[in-house]
């Protein structure tokens, strides 16, 4: 079973996404701030991480950079979730270590395609 780590601080969104992902057969691990997300990534060894970029305690930018510097998590596929899809943000997210990004509000079918693509790329 594919394990997804969802790092999101807004209850409505993590509730919505976790329920829909579980119905699709994913094992979902939740974290509600950046530090907890970083620790969960190291402990849970997820197949994909969905990472909000604007988090309390530690922001998503720092989480992504930190994961990329650690050999144990350097290859973890990270899809950034952000409400701030402004010009240049995509490049900043990729530079921070994210493999892809998904703007909020979430388009669930498109997000599923991104998850599939991230897992395929990780296998190569």
Steps between C-alpha positions, in 0.01 A plus 500: 500500500633841404570721801442873465618752754265799500647804674222758526391732779147588384258248645243518221763421238680221684166344591374521139823373344569223750148358468508508119849351482407220742194420287739461204699241694789712626642473850499861622723637775419852623718774640373849581819706510833496322706355785252216549503442124878479493500251787222293341688487168801354676300260719221385264699473174207610278486436126387859430475817707232764446647809662325827576758776460356739760514305823546588866819410692703432181391608152480261205799660329722406795348153525570428131859631517569299817362179351713543186817537710441171684604190299219299665230734362672665203299303242157539666256641241361829632196673354460851637149619582461875487239771479774737383545394139657825387754562229832349600356288783520178299871554438557584869324180606704289260822669617404421861483132407136437408441278199173667404238733638122514514311826547217532750210455479582137435387338175488144635513311165799711391670442836456123459672524161788692659533238774514223238758692295715567809501132594590394146784751487631378837518143368721601206 
